[in-house]
Amino acid sequence: FWAEPELLQPIYEILHKKYGKRINLTFSLAKCLEVMDANTNKGSAVQIILNEKGLKTTEAIAFGDAMNDVEMLRLVGKGILMANAQKMLCAALPNAEKTSSSKENGVAKILNQLLQE
């Protein structure tokens, strides 16, 4: 659904009440409410890739800026929030490491630091 946040919130609440844990509801943008199967999220996708590659979640790093990243960031060993991350995401992951925004090359800065270790 694409609409103003004040129009999306009631839709979110209705869908959540009616379908509960049978669906995954998330805001990828303030104006974008995503509705998916309950097991569909970036975290489950990353888990599939890690399994295929024989890697542990503790060996993975992920960067995120929106609520559709929350499962992925919780899954990996190092989940990093972008400086421009949604307030809801920051509240959901209050202890997460933060980096600069994408416009300020936040991902590159962290990757360069890790490669120098």
C-alpha positions in Angstrom: 0.0 0.0 0.0 1.3 3.5 -0.9 -0.3 6.4 0.9 0.3 9.1 3.6 1.3 7.6 6.9 -1.9 8.7 8.7 -3.9 6.7 6.1 -1.7 3.6 6.3 -1.7 3.2 10.1 -5.4 2.3 10.3 -4.9 -0.2 7.4 -1.9 -1.7 9.4 -4.1 -2.1 12.5 -7.0 -3.7 10.6 -4.8 -6.2 8.9 -2.8 -7.0 12.0 -6.0 -7.5 14.0 -7.6 -9.7 11.3 -4.6 -11.8 10.2 -2.2 -11.5 13.1 0.8 -13.7 12.7 -0.4 -15.2 9.4 1.1 -12.2 7.6 4.2 -10.0 7.9 3.4 -6.2 7.9 6.2 -3.7 7.7 6.9 -0.1 6.6 9.7 0.1 4.1 9.1 3.8 3.8 6.8 6.1 5.8 4.4 6.0 2.8 4.8 2.3 2.0 3.2 -0.5 3.9 4.3 -4.0 2.8 2.1 -7.0 3.3 3.7 -10.4 2.9 3.5 -14.0 3.9 4.4 -14.4 7.6 7.7 -16.1 6.8 8.8 -13.6 4.1 11.3 -11.0 5.3 14.9 -10.0 4.6 16.0 -12.1 7.7 14.6 -15.3 6.2 16.2 -14.5 2.9 19.6 -13.9 4.5 19.2 -17.2 6.5 18.7 -19.1 3.3 21.8 -17.6 1.7 23.9 -18.3 4.8 22.7 -21.9 4.9 23.5 -22.4 1.2 27.0 -21.0 1.8 27.6 -22.9 5.0 28.0 -19.7 7.0 26.9 -18.9 10.6 24.8 -15.9 11.4 27.6 -14.7 13.6 29.8 -14.4 10.5 27.3 -12.1 8.7 27.0 -8.3 8.7 24.0 -6.3 7.4 23.1 -2.6 7.1 19.6 -1.2 7.3 17.6 1.9 7.4 13.9 0.9 7.4 11.6 -1.4 9.3 11.7 -4.0 6.6 15.3 -4.6 7.6 14.6 -5.4 11.3 14.6 -9.2 11.1 17.8 -9.2 9.0 19.5 -6.9 11.5 18.5 -9.0 14.4 19.6 -12.2 12.7 23.2 -11.3 11.7 26.2 -11.1 14.0 26.7 -7.4 13.2 23.6 -5.4 12.4 24.3 -1.8 11.6 21.8 1.1 11.4 22.4 3.9 8.9 22.3 7.4 10.2 19.1 8.1 8.3 17.4 5.0 9.7 13.7 5.3 10.5 12.9 6.2 14.1 10.8 3.0 14.5 13.8 0.9 13.5 16.1 2.8 15.9 13.6 2.2 18.6 13.3 -1.5 17.8 17.1 -1.9 17.9 18.3 0.6 20.5 21.7 -1.0 21.1 22.6 -1.4 17.4 25.8 0.1 16.1 25.3 3.1 13.8 27.1 4.4 10.8 26.9 7.5 8.5 24.1 7.7 6.0 24.3 6.1 2.5 24.9 9.6 1.1 27.9 9.8 3.4 29.2 6.4 2.4 28.3 4.8 5.7 28.5 1.2 4.4 31.9 1.8 2.8 33.3 3.3 6.0 32.3 0.3 8.1 33.5 -2.2 5.5 36.9 -0.4 5.2 37.3 -0.5 9.0 36.5 -4.2 9.1 38.9 -5.0 6.3 41.7 -3.1 8.1 41.2 -5.2 11.3 
